[in-house]
Amino acid sequence: MRTLVSIAVIASVCMILSGAHANPRQEKEPLQLVQTIPLPNVKGRIDHMDVDVKGKRLFVAGLENGTLEVVDLKEGKLTRSIPGFKAPQGIAYIPALNKLFVASNDDGMVRVFRGDTFELLDSIHLDLGPNRVMYDAHTELLYVGYGGRVANKDHGEVGIIDVKTDKHVGDIDVGLRAAEILMTKSGDTLFVFDNVASKIQVIDTKKRALVSAWQVSSQRPGDGAFDLQFALVDDRDTSGAPRVLFYLEHAIQDASVTKNGDRRVVSKRLLFVEIDREGTARHLNYAPYLDYRPLKEGEPDIATILARQECQWISRELEAKAQAHAISHVVPEHLNEVRSRKLELLAKTEAAVKDRLTKEINYWDFRAEQLKEQEAAGKANARLNSGEARKRADALQSRLEKRMDEIKRERQISPLPPVVLGGLLVVPAGLIASIDLQQLESEVERRFKEQRSFSEFDFGNLRFQKIPVGFASNVIADAINVLVARSFA
């Protein structure tokens, strides 16, 4: 069976390699097929991939074929096939170390190869089920999801591998199966998808511990990606309390039927409902996002913010709460507004239609009788007879009845349930400042710990000389106060 590399993946990889920057018009267009590369000797399904951007190579796991496929993206062809795997899945290429890590589901192994010659450097045994892998360049640690039912265990694990020594240095207990692993840019947080319990588990990588779990409505979540655009910063809010803003679409219909057989929508409106940590929901009557801004480069990313204690109240149930608030508070307002306007217009329309068509019907009724009398007297009209005049009157009567029925249906105005289109996190500027302050404090503490005793310590523009270790906490506080004062100067 001949297999082709995924179209979307190849398109994405080629965009990365070409260094293309999409303009706003291009971003709205779907991905386009730019290249199709056959893998002629690969049988069955392929699985995860990784890319060597500088070397323009794509590494593909031949899951059912038991091979690692190496594709030259510049030449558009397969250059090497490495056999000997049992259900290879996760792949991580680390250019800084010239190493390639390949996780095999069916034998519990993570094999390490040289990135250029593909010489086998090491084999790390975990347990059955190695699947997703995620590399943290900050700590030079590789996270590997494995275990669970495949290994006859009641829990899964995320193994931790030191990529410099190729040693298995620890584990983090997770749900039944780690089907997907995502990591924040800072490397502080892992998001592990449990596709058996339909949960996303949030892991603190420093503590190597589970800090929270999110229930998701999708069944067996197995793939994910960060949407880094669903958080905005409110610079006017100096508190540390984030909010969630939902945007919903609400439509009102009447009893008229379109050509497709659907009820006709007479009004459609975009609604904004904001919920705070106390659970208070409020409707915003304008486009609130115009007062917010995106996260800036260097500020904490959305995943880091969501993993904080201030955001632990955020859950999937908020969507239903926003919808319920819209139904009880916003929809009636929208319905009353549309109904009063439409009914007033329909009343005028009905009166105008009745007046015009009734006059025409009366005219043709009169003409039909007049022509009938002339025909009885032997004075027939060559161009119009009584029968034709009667048809015109009857047609106008049918038209009036039809139009009255249409207006009757147009008066039957009813609301549709509001539909949640999406949501975003509103991050107060105070929370951003708090996170930056804590990161600064941690950095100062780390630098002090690195030097148990010293005669001089330089941190940015601050210089301390001959400071005893016992006074470190006071110095840290002073340093932070000075730096914060400078940042607002």
DALIN-V481053 format. One record per residue. N is the residue number from 0. RES is the residue in three letters. PSI is psi in whole degrees, -180 to 180 (NA if undefined). Layout:
n=N res=RES psi=PSI
n=N res=RES psi=PSI
//
This chain:
n=0 res=MET psi=126
n=1 res=ARG psi=135
n=2 res=THR psi=142
n=3 res=LEU psi=140
n=4 res=VAL psi=144
n=5 res=SER psi=132
n=6 res=ILE psi=-50
n=7 res=ALA psi=-40
n=8 res=VAL psi=-46
n=9 res=ILE psi=-41
n=10 res=ALA psi=-43
n=11 res=SER psi=-44
n=12 res=VAL psi=-42
n=13 res=CYS psi=-35
n=14 res=MET psi=-40
n=15 res=ILE psi=-45
n=16 res=LEU psi=-32
n=17 res=SER psi=-12
n=18 res=GLY psi=23
n=19 res=ALA psi=142
n=20 res=HIS psi=115
n=21 res=ALA psi=140
n=22 res=ASN psi=171
n=23 res=PRO psi=-35
n=24 res=ARG psi=-40
n=25 res=GLN psi=-32
n=26 res=GLU psi=-25
n=27 res=LYS psi=-13
n=28 res=GLU psi=150
n=29 res=PRO psi=163
n=30 res=LEU psi=143
n=31 res=GLN psi=144
n=32 res=LEU psi=119
n=33 res=VAL psi=-18
n=34 res=GLN psi=141
n=35 res=THR psi=122
n=36 res=ILE psi=115
n=37 res=PRO psi=146
n=38 res=LEU psi=84
n=39 res=PRO psi=-28
n=40 res=ASN psi=11
n=41 res=VAL psi=120
n=42 res=LYS psi=139
n=43 res=GLY psi=-161
n=44 res=ARG psi=143
n=45 res=ILE psi=166
n=46 res=ASP psi=-126
n=47 res=HIS psi=163
n=48 res=MET psi=163
n=49 res=ASP psi=160
n=50 res=VAL psi=142
n=51 res=ASP psi=97
n=52 res=VAL psi=-47
n=53 res=LYS psi=-43
n=54 res=GLY psi=-3
n=55 res=LYS psi=49
n=56 res=ARG psi=146
n=57 res=LEU psi=130
n=58 res=PHE psi=125
n=59 res=VAL psi=131
n=60 res=ALA psi=113
n=61 res=GLY psi=83
n=62 res=LEU psi=-58
n=63 res=GLU psi=-16
n=64 res=ASN psi=-15
n=65 res=GLY psi=33
n=66 res=THR psi=160
n=67 res=LEU psi=121
n=68 res=GLU psi=134
n=69 res=VAL psi=121
n=70 res=VAL psi=132
n=71 res=ASP psi=109
n=72 res=LEU psi=-28
n=73 res=LYS psi=-44
n=74 res=GLU psi=-18
n=75 res=GLY psi=42
n=76 res=LYS psi=160
n=77 res=LEU psi=130
n=78 res=THR psi=-23
n=79 res=ARG psi=147
n=80 res=SER psi=120
n=81 res=ILE psi=116
n=82 res=PRO psi=-177
n=83 res=GLY psi=10
n=84 res=PHE psi=157
n=85 res=LYS psi=98
n=86 res=ALA psi=63
n=87 res=PRO psi=142
n=88 res=GLN psi=-79
n=89 res=GLY psi=139
n=90 res=ILE psi=136
n=91 res=ALA psi=118
n=92 res=TYR psi=127
n=93 res=ILE psi=95
n=94 res=PRO psi=-33
n=95 res=ALA psi=-29
n=96 res=LEU psi=-2
n=97 res=ASN psi=46
n=98 res=LYS psi=147
n=99 res=LEU psi=121
n=100 res=PHE psi=131
n=101 res=VAL psi=123
n=102 res=ALA psi=134
n=103 res=SER psi=124
n=104 res=ASN psi=-43
n=105 res=ASP psi=-10
n=106 res=ASP psi=1
n=107 res=GLY psi=21
n=108 res=MET psi=148
n=109 res=VAL psi=114
n=110 res=ARG psi=144
n=111 res=VAL psi=126
n=112 res=PHE psi=155
n=113 res=ARG psi=140
n=114 res=GLY psi=-20
n=115 res=ASP psi=-46
n=116 res=THR psi=-13
n=117 res=PHE psi=28
n=118 res=GLU psi=135
n=119 res=LEU psi=119
n=120 res=LEU psi=-37
n=121 res=ASP psi=162
n=122 res=SER psi=126
n=123 res=ILE psi=120
n=124 res=HIS psi=126
n=125 res=LEU psi=-91
n=126 res=ASP psi=176
n=127 res=LEU psi=147
n=128 res=GLY psi=6
n=129 res=PRO psi=128
n=130 res=ASN psi=-95
n=131 res=ARG psi=146
n=132 res=VAL psi=151
n=133 res=MET psi=127
n=134 res=TYR psi=134
n=135 res=ASP psi=107
n=136 res=ALA psi=-22
n=137 res=HIS psi=-43
n=138 res=THR psi=-6
n=139 res=GLU psi=46
n=140 res=LEU psi=143
n=141 res=LEU psi=128
n=142 res=TYR psi=130
n=143 res=VAL psi=122
n=144 res=GLY psi=132
n=145 res=TYR psi=-179
n=146 res=GLY psi=-154
n=147 res=GLY psi=-154
n=148 res=ARG psi=-32
n=149 res=VAL psi=-35
n=150 res=ALA psi=15
n=151 res=ASN psi=40
n=152 res=LYS psi=155
n=153 res=ASP psi=9
n=154 res=HIS psi=156
n=155 res=GLY psi=175
n=156 res=GLU psi=154
n=157 res=VAL psi=108
n=158 res=GLY psi=148
n=159 res=ILE psi=123
n=160 res=ILE psi=130
n=161 res=ASP psi=113
n=162 res=VAL psi=-16
n=163 res=LYS psi=-39
n=164 res=THR psi=-8
n=165 res=ASP psi=38
n=166 res=LYS psi=144
n=167 res=HIS psi=109
n=168 res=VAL psi=-1
n=169 res=GLY psi=173
n=170 res=ASP psi=155
n=171 res=ILE psi=122
n=172 res=ASP psi=132
n=173 res=VAL psi=-159
n=174 res=GLY psi=-155
n=175 res=LEU psi=-31
n=176 res=ARG psi=127
n=177 res=ALA psi=90
n=178 res=ALA psi=-22
n=179 res=GLU psi=146
n=180 res=ILE psi=124
n=181 res=LEU psi=154
n=182 res=MET psi=143
n=183 res=THR psi=162
n=184 res=LYS psi=-36
n=185 res=SER psi=-17
n=186 res=GLY psi=4
n=187 res=ASP psi=-23
n=188 res=THR psi=136
n=189 res=LEU psi=143
n=190 res=PHE psi=114
n=191 res=VAL psi=123
n=192 res=PHE psi=119
n=193 res=ASP psi=103
n=194 res=ASN psi=1
n=195 res=VAL psi=-48
n=196 res=ALA psi=0
n=197 res=SER psi=54
n=198 res=LYS psi=157
n=199 res=ILE psi=120
n=200 res=GLN psi=133
n=201 res=VAL psi=123
n=202 res=ILE psi=130
n=203 res=ASP psi=111
n=204 res=THR psi=-28
n=205 res=LYS psi=-42
n=206 res=LYS psi=-15
n=207 res=ARG psi=50
n=208 res=ALA psi=153
n=209 res=LEU psi=128
n=210 res=VAL psi=-25
n=211 res=SER psi=168
n=212 res=ALA psi=138
n=213 res=TRP psi=125
n=214 res=GLN psi=135
n=215 res=VAL psi=152
n=216 res=SER psi=-24
n=217 res=SER psi=144
n=218 res=GLN psi=132
n=219 res=ARG psi=61
n=220 res=PRO psi=124
n=221 res=GLY psi=-13
n=222 res=ASP psi=145
n=223 res=GLY psi=166
n=224 res=ALA psi=152
n=225 res=PHE psi=135
n=226 res=ASP psi=99
n=227 res=LEU psi=3
n=228 res=GLN psi=8
n=229 res=PHE psi=28
n=230 res=ALA psi=134
n=231 res=LEU psi=153
n=232 res=VAL psi=132
n=233 res=ASP psi=101
n=234 res=ASP psi=-16
n=235 res=ARG psi=-15
n=236 res=ASP psi=112
n=237 res=THR psi=5
n=238 res=SER psi=179
n=239 res=GLY psi=19
n=240 res=ALA psi=108
n=241 res=PRO psi=160
n=242 res=ARG psi=162
n=243 res=VAL psi=127
n=244 res=LEU psi=121
n=245 res=PHE psi=141
n=246 res=TYR psi=130
n=247 res=LEU psi=155
n=248 res=GLU psi=128
n=249 res=HIS psi=135
n=250 res=ALA psi=149
n=251 res=ILE psi=135
n=252 res=GLN psi=162
n=253 res=ASP psi=-172
n=254 res=ALA psi=2
n=255 res=SER psi=152
n=256 res=VAL psi=132
n=257 res=THR psi=178
n=258 res=LYS psi=-27
n=259 res=ASN psi=-2
n=260 res=GLY psi=5
n=261 res=ASP psi=155
n=262 res=ARG psi=144
n=263 res=ARG psi=131
n=264 res=VAL psi=126
n=265 res=VAL psi=-14
n=266 res=SER psi=139
n=267 res=LYS psi=136
n=268 res=ARG psi=143
n=269 res=LEU psi=126
n=270 res=LEU psi=152
n=271 res=PHE psi=121
n=272 res=VAL psi=126
n=273 res=GLU psi=138
n=274 res=ILE psi=134
n=275 res=ASP psi=-180
n=276 res=ARG psi=-18
n=277 res=GLU psi=-4
n=278 res=GLY psi=7
n=279 res=THR psi=126
n=280 res=ALA psi=143
n=281 res=ARG psi=147
n=282 res=HIS psi=130
n=283 res=LEU psi=123
n=284 res=ASN psi=5
n=285 res=TYR psi=-175
n=286 res=ALA psi=90
n=287 res=PRO psi=-25
n=288 res=TYR psi=-17
n=289 res=LEU psi=-20
n=290 res=ASP psi=-2
n=291 res=TYR psi=171
n=292 res=ARG psi=160
n=293 res=PRO psi=164
n=294 res=LEU psi=139
n=295 res=LYS psi=161
n=296 res=GLU psi=131
n=297 res=GLY psi=-16
n=298 res=GLU psi=159
n=299 res=PRO psi=140
n=300 res=ASP psi=171
n=301 res=ILE psi=-37
n=302 res=ALA psi=-38
n=303 res=THR psi=-42
n=304 res=ILE psi=-44
n=305 res=LEU psi=-28
n=306 res=ALA psi=-8
n=307 res=ARG psi=161
n=308 res=GLN psi=-33
n=309 res=GLU psi=-17
n=310 res=CYS psi=6
n=311 res=GLN psi=-14
n=312 res=TRP psi=-14
n=313 res=ILE psi=127
n=314 res=SER psi=174
n=315 res=ARG psi=-27
n=316 res=GLU psi=-18
n=317 res=LEU psi=-32
n=318 res=GLU psi=-45
n=319 res=ALA psi=-35
n=320 res=LYS psi=-41
n=321 res=ALA psi=-41
n=322 res=GLN psi=-42
n=323 res=ALA psi=-41
n=324 res=HIS psi=-41
n=325 res=ALA psi=-41
n=326 res=ILE psi=-43
n=327 res=SER psi=-27
n=328 res=HIS psi=-36
n=329 res=VAL psi=-42
n=330 res=VAL psi=-46
n=331 res=PRO psi=-38
n=332 res=GLU psi=-45
n=333 res=HIS psi=-43
n=334 res=LEU psi=-47
n=335 res=ASN psi=-39
n=336 res=GLU psi=-48
n=337 res=VAL psi=-42
n=338 res=ARG psi=-48
n=339 res=SER psi=-41
n=340 res=ARG psi=-44
n=341 res=LYS psi=-43
n=342 res=LEU psi=-38
n=343 res=GLU psi=-43
n=344 res=LEU psi=-42
n=345 res=LEU psi=-35
n=346 res=ALA psi=-42
n=347 res=LYS psi=-42
n=348 res=THR psi=-44
n=349 res=GLU psi=-44
n=350 res=ALA psi=-43
n=351 res=ALA psi=-42
n=352 res=VAL psi=-45
n=353 res=LYS psi=-45
n=354 res=ASP psi=-48
n=355 res=ARG psi=-50
n=356 res=LEU psi=-35
n=357 res=THR psi=-42
n=358 res=LYS psi=-42
n=359 res=GLU psi=-40
n=360 res=ILE psi=-45
n=361 res=ASN psi=-39
n=362 res=TYR psi=-48
n=363 res=TRP psi=-26
n=364 res=ASP psi=-45
n=365 res=PHE psi=-43
n=366 res=ARG psi=-37
n=367 res=ALA psi=-43
n=368 res=GLU psi=-39
n=369 res=GLN psi=-47
n=370 res=LEU psi=-35
n=371 res=LYS psi=-42
n=372 res=GLU psi=-40
n=373 res=GLN psi=-41
n=374 res=GLU psi=-37
n=375 res=ALA psi=-28
n=376 res=ALA psi=4
n=377 res=GLY psi=18
n=378 res=LYS psi=62
n=379 res=ALA psi=143
n=380 res=ASN psi=123
n=381 res=ALA psi=-29
n=382 res=ARG psi=-25
n=383 res=LEU psi=129
n=384 res=ASN psi=173
n=385 res=SER psi=-34
n=386 res=GLY psi=-42
n=387 res=GLU psi=-40
n=388 res=ALA psi=-40
n=389 res=ARG psi=-39
n=390 res=LYS psi=-41
n=391 res=ARG psi=-39
n=392 res=ALA psi=-43
n=393 res=ASP psi=-39
n=394 res=ALA psi=-40
n=395 res=LEU psi=-35
n=396 res=GLN psi=-42
n=397 res=SER psi=-39
n=398 res=ARG psi=-40
n=399 res=LEU psi=-44
n=400 res=GLU psi=-41
n=401 res=LYS psi=-43
n=402 res=ARG psi=-36
n=403 res=MET psi=-37
n=404 res=ASP psi=-39
n=405 res=GLU psi=-44
n=406 res=ILE psi=-37
n=407 res=LYS psi=-42
n=408 res=ARG psi=-35
n=409 res=GLU psi=-24
n=410 res=ARG psi=-17
n=411 res=GLN psi=76
n=412 res=ILE psi=132
n=413 res=SER psi=150
n=414 res=PRO psi=147
n=415 res=LEU psi=158
n=416 res=PRO psi=139
n=417 res=PRO psi=143
n=418 res=VAL psi=126
n=419 res=VAL psi=116
n=420 res=LEU psi=-30
n=421 res=GLY psi=-178
n=422 res=GLY psi=163
n=423 res=LEU psi=157
n=424 res=LEU psi=127
n=425 res=VAL psi=111
n=426 res=VAL psi=119
n=427 res=PRO psi=147
n=428 res=ALA psi=-30
n=429 res=GLY psi=-36
n=430 res=LEU psi=-40
n=431 res=ILE psi=-45
n=432 res=ALA psi=-37
n=433 res=SER psi=-42
n=434 res=ILE psi=-45
n=435 res=ASP psi=-39
n=436 res=LEU psi=-43
n=437 res=GLN psi=-39
n=438 res=GLN psi=-39
n=439 res=LEU psi=-44
n=440 res=GLU psi=-42
n=441 res=SER psi=-39
n=442 res=GLU psi=-41
n=443 res=VAL psi=-44
n=444 res=GLU psi=-41
n=445 res=ARG psi=-41
n=446 res=ARG psi=-35
n=447 res=PHE psi=-41
n=448 res=LYS psi=-30
n=449 res=GLU psi=-24
n=450 res=GLN psi=95
n=451 res=ARG psi=-36
n=452 res=SER psi=141
n=453 res=PHE psi=162
n=454 res=SER psi=-19
n=455 res=GLU psi=139
n=456 res=PHE psi=126
n=457 res=ASP psi=122
n=458 res=PHE psi=102
n=459 res=GLY psi=-122
n=460 res=ASN psi=3
n=461 res=LEU psi=136
n=462 res=ARG psi=127
n=463 res=PHE psi=141
n=464 res=GLN psi=135
n=465 res=LYS psi=58
n=466 res=ILE psi=123
n=467 res=PRO psi=146
n=468 res=VAL psi=-33
n=469 res=GLY psi=-21
n=470 res=PHE psi=15
n=471 res=ALA psi=-44
n=472 res=SER psi=-40
n=473 res=ASN psi=-39
n=474 res=VAL psi=-41
n=475 res=ILE psi=-48
n=476 res=ALA psi=-44
n=477 res=ASP psi=-41
n=478 res=ALA psi=-44
n=479 res=ILE psi=-44
n=480 res=ASN psi=-42
n=481 res=VAL psi=-45
n=482 res=LEU psi=-41
n=483 res=VAL psi=-42
n=484 res=ALA psi=-40
n=485 res=ARG psi=-36
n=486 res=SER psi=-26
n=487 res=PHE psi=2
n=488 res=ALA psi=NA
//
